[in-house]
């Protein structure tokens, strides 16, 4: 084979077809979009480790050439960031567990128990999505206040216990579980409660994990309702605490603001990394079951 023939064959092997060009363009667009989304988070993370001179420099720096933990030390010594973080973790954890338990029982009763009015109740739950949450703010606050739950964790948890989104989501998953499994368990002597705890809930592990992730993130970022209930600085959650920091420091200490944002974001990132596999399995289960 001549040199010209070998060169032509080599060029044919590496030639860019329309499919290859489309694939390259798709990956370039995806990576470019991901970079744009990650850029603000990287700047926040990098700023938390920058010295004061780099933070106040006229030209923004994306790489902290001179690392320092000054802003973290300043935040720990001049704020209740540790207490706020603990409060947020406790509140989000309790709310997640309560919502999963209550919503699972409601969804199970709507799909497996035969009682009059269940279709109407489910219709009301679905219709509640159209009611803005701000409409119920004053009536729910009055009820919580009369129960003496102001400035209490349960004052935030209980109004979120029966979450319409969680009920609607779990109802769809419960419908995909074959009723033959429960009938076989009842023939073996299982009670309704034992069927629910030993048969249904284990099969719903992925769906419950996905719901738990949504509720945990939603509670972690909640601001208005905890602000109304918690009247003591030591009871504040991270979103409320960050606002108080911004009000007290303003733009004079951007390093502190960025550092506090890192403290508030990293736990959510870790939770999502841990729970991403159950979340993917829940989506696959909902998309493949009939």
Secondary structure, DSSP 4 states (H G I P E B T S, - for coil): --HHHHHHHHHHHH---HHHHHHHHHHHHHHHHHHHHHHHHHHHHHHTTS-HHHHT-SS--SS-SS---HHHHHHHHHS-HHHHHHHHHHHHHHHHHHHHHHHHHHHHHHHH---TTHHHHHHHHHHGGGS-GGGGHHHHHHHHHHTT-TTSHHHHHGGGSS-HHHHHHHHHHHHTS-HHHHHHHHHTT--HHHHIIIIIHHHTHHHHHHHHHHHHHHHHH--HHHHHH--SGGG--HHHHHHHHHHHHTTTTHHHHHHHHHHHHHHHHHHHHHHHHHHHHHHHHHHH--
